[in-house]
Amino acid sequence: MVFSDKERKERRRKYWIEYYKKNKKKVSEKNRKYRIANPEKEREKQRKWAKKNPEKIRERKRRYRATEKGRETNRIYTEKWRKKNPERWRELVRKSYFKNHEKNLEKQRKSYQDDPERHRAYARKSSRKSRQNPAWVRKNNEYNRKRYHENPEKERERGKIYRKKNPEKTRIRHRKYYESESGRENINKWRADNPETIKAYGRKYRKKNPRATTEITQKYRRSHRKCEWSSCDRDSAEVNHILPQFKYPEYIDGDYHGRIGNNLICYCLLHHYAWHYGHATNRNNPKHKKLLSFMWNKVKRWANDNKIPISALEIELKTMFAGIGAKNS
Ligand SMILES: [Zn+2]
């Protein structure tokens, strides 16, 4: 019996199928071993198959990604890809963002309304990170300056409202500026350039705060050369009104209940400061509080002129107010 090529092929196929049905385990074991022994060939085979069956591949991937493990693999893969292709990734993000711009804005607005604190915390964090980069800070400052000069009137108004709303922050910022080198330089320069304005400020201030150095207080000081704080023997420097002049303007010339000069007391600079400090903290009086930084500057200047370490004065103050619950020490 002679078979044609085609017939021979057909017979071989049938035989093979029979054999496979009977020896499934054996066959698959053999295949497995073959794959391990010939990784190159196996890979090539798979590549060919994949090229021929893109639909099937896509379907498999889709199903794999729907599983827990698949999601994780995909996440890791994506992360790696983004790190490797930062430019490309940024472009993709930008494109997709602007593709649904309106929708995205709406989403952001909603997300912000749902949890503003989270957004604020995120903004704080990212700004803190950016500020560590001097190049970024410089660029940001430039941008802000430009924005400011585009509409100075509006910005000035905005600044006014902000300062009114945040007096404490404003005070701290100003102090930082005054104490900085560039701040001091600018202020001194401004002072030198504007003597008239400064004089006008002084007049205005004295008119608003009729002040201690009147003839009466001068006279009192001449007759009280030592600080009247108990056990202090420093020279007196300033005359204090025991009943504060802003609360009792009627006793401003020092006479109280018909006696002469009994509303006045002479203190050295430190004790004058301490007196107001006590009223500001223990009685929480904002009028005294307002005086403090001005008076402390005087103390600092005096200490500097007399070569007294300011730390010693700080300790003296602390001891004075120890246990009285002073808040600012
Ligand atoms: Zn004193």
Boltz pocket constraint, residues with backbone or C-beta under 6 A from the ligand:
constraints:
  - pocket:
      binder: B
      contacts: [[A, 227], [A, 228], [A, 229], [A, 232], [A, 233], [A, 234], [A, 235], [A, 267], [A, 268], [A, 269], [A, 270], [A, 271], [A, 272]]
      max_distance: 6.0
